[in-house]
Amino acid sequence: MIVQVCVGSSCHLKGSPDIVEFLTAAVAEHHLEDEVTLAGSFCIGKCNRVGVTVQVDDDIHTGITRENVREFFNENILKPIKSERN
């Protein structure tokens, strides 16, 4: 799974460094280093007024914030990986 976090100027101002920090820690906490590739990306082209844009493989998610990044991780990264394992 490839997870790209927009680090362009707009997303940077909306907190992308915090999102990157959280995702890096969450991947390590769940020992997913061999299954998840985290990458920074310049503008993904789906900017919105609230939050950061994150692409998980081919799916683009907007509005990722410090407040909802844990839920985003659980639903869009952790859950699919667990279902693949079963």
N, C-alpha and C positions, 0 to 999 in steps of 0.2 A: 504494500500500500504506500502510495506517495502522497504526502501531505505538504502542500505549499501554502505558506502564509504570506500574504501581501505585506511587503515592507516599504512600499512606495510612500511618498510624502503624506498623502491623505491618511492612509491606514496607520502610518507611523504616529501621526498626531492623535489618532483615535485609540492608540494603545497596543499596536502590534508587538512592541518589545515585550510587554507583559504576556501576551498570548503565546509568543514563542517560548518564553520562560516557562509558562505553565505546561505547554505541550511537551517540552523537553523533559521536564520533571515527571510528568504523567507517563510518558513512554518508558522512562527508566524505572519508575515505581512498579509498573506492570510487566517489566522485563520484555518489552516489545521491540527492542533495538534491532533484532534480526527481521522483523516483520514490517516495521514502519520506517520510512525514510522521510525525515523532516527537511524541508528546504524553504529558503526565502525566495520570494518572487517579486519583481516589480509589478506594476499595475496589472491585475487580472482582467480589468475592464468592467467590473460590476460594482463600482463604488456606490455607496449609499450614505445617507446622513448619519447613521448610527453604526458604530462598530467596524470591525475588520473583515476583510474578505479572505476566506480560506478555501482552497480547492483540495478535495480528497479524491484522488484518482481523477475521474472525469466530472465529478459533481462539485458545483460551486455553491458555497454557502456565504451569505452576507450577514452583517449585523452581529458578528461574534464580539462579545465584550468580556471584561473581567468578570462580570456577574453571571454570564451564561456559558463561559468556556468549559466548565466542568461537565455540564449537561451535553454540550456539543461533543466533547471528547467521548463521553459514555455512549451516546447514541450513534455517532458517525465514525468512530475509530474502534473503540473497545468492543462494542456489540457485534459489528460485522466480523471482526477477527475471531471472537469467541464462537460465532455461528459457523465459521469456516472450519474451525477445529473439530466441531462435532459432526 
